[in-house]
Amino acid sequence: MGDTYPKLKVAAVQAAPVFLDREATVDKACRLILEAGREGADLVVFPECFIAAYPAWHNFYPARHPQCLRFGQEMFKNAVEIPSPATQRLCQSAQQANTYVVMGLNERRRGMMGTLYNSQLFIHRQGTILGKRQKLMPTSTERLVHGLGDGRGLRVFPTEYGALGGLICSENGNPLYRFALLSQGEVLHAASWPSFANPYGSGYSREAMLLRMRNYAWEGRVFIVSAAEIFTEEIADILELDRDTRLSIKEMGGYSAIVNPNGKIIAGPAEYGETIVYADIDLEEIIDLRMHQDYTGHYNRFDVVSLNYHPSPYVPLRHMPAPVTTPHEEWAAAETLDRETPLPIEKPMGDP
């Protein structure tokens, strides 16, 4: 009879945060998780920096403008520590909804007072934290507020459906990052995106987002759950944008979608507005496609080309162990130092 592979329902949340309000955004996220759970979702993916804001203000004001400084401080104060009461509430909702959750958020390290990270939090359906990953290289103006992530997060997380991985925004177009996840057996991929709100228009960015998702799905033979944020009038009000700027970014964001391993969009793309995109998927679809071309298996030559992966923490301070020495070695080292260190020449009292 052989093995069977699971079917499941996945969901991409397309929504805006309660801008720069962590507690209210967590409330909203929990409601959306429970709503998706009632619809039978087994995996729910949220947009980039959903808790509690994507730093879009840097698209409208200079870096040292008072508005940017003010919003940056609020962004830090509303960032999420892992673990914390905020993550505990998300875990409780995931458990109640009986669904896996991938949440986009601004993360700060406990006890630190400056650097933030653009992170995805992976939550088990039983209400525990599977792990997290931080965006390895912030994109464009994100570098003004986000630090560099490290290799520890470039990994997949085990589920009963198979390996679950995720990338944030333009990371989904990086072939080395994709290959790192696919090489670990990824079959489900969570892609988190912002709203692409900027005064230069977002039509190209939305189409480019779908292009990257379809390419990733086809290349890796994986299912993609792609969740994009939206930019609202309420956010424009908080950012105090002028009329011309508002007109240039009207109805920005959206295009959340679910893509199958053949690169076909099977749900979405969702147009502007808050919604949840659902799709039923069958992991057995992957088998035939990978038997034909498996870029992390038989359809490659790792003796010719391969990827080096360094899962090292990116930390400012490393505690190095002191060298272990014997009493004899310590005495010998001290004696050598005494012989090689010139003694000061003492002069008679009164000499100049």
SULDA-V498616 format. One record per backbone hydrogen bond with DSSP energy under -1.0 kcal/mol. CO is the residue of the C=O (numbers start at 1). NH is the residue of the N-H. Records with the same first field share a line. If there is no record, write none. Layout:
CO=NH / NH
This chain:
6=283
8=281
9=42 / 43
10=279
11=45
12=277
14=275
17=19
18=21
21=25
22=26
23=27
24=28
25=29
26=30
27=31
28=32
29=33
30=34
31=35
32=36
33=37
34=38
35=39
36=41
37=40
42=100
43=11
44=102
45=13
47=50
51=106
52=20
54=56
55=58
56=59
57=60 / 61
62=65
65=69
66=70
67=71
68=72
69=73
70=74
71=75
72=76
73=77
74=78
76=79
80=108
84=88
85=89
86=90
87=91
88=92
89=93
90=94
91=95
92=96
93=97
94=98 / 99
100=44
101=123
102=46
103=121
104=51
105=119
106=80
107=117
109=112
116=147
117=107
118=135
119=105
120=133
121=103
122=130 / 131
123=101
124=127
128=124
131=122
133=120
135=149
139=142
140=143
141=144
142=145 / 146
150=153
151=154
153=155
157=164
159=162
163=187 / 188
164=157
165=190
167=192
168=171
169=172
170=173
171=174
174=178
175=179
176=180
177=181
178=182
179=183
181=184 / 186
182=185
187=223
188=165
189=225
190=167
191=227
192=169
193=48
198=201
202=206
203=207
204=208
205=209
206=210
207=211
208=212
209=213
210=214
211=215
212=216
213=217
214=218
215=219
216=220
217=221 / 222
223=189
224=259
225=191
226=257
227=193
229=254
232=236
233=237
234=238
235=239
236=241
237=240
242=246
243=247
244=248
245=249
252=231
256=270
257=226
258=266 / 267
259=224
260=263
264=260
267=258
270=255
275=14
277=12
279=10
281=8
282=285
283=286
286=290
287=291
288=292
289=293
294=297 / 299
301=304 / 305
310=312
313=315
326=330
327=331
328=332
329=333
330=334
331=335
332=336
333=337
334=338
335=339
336=340
337=341
348=351
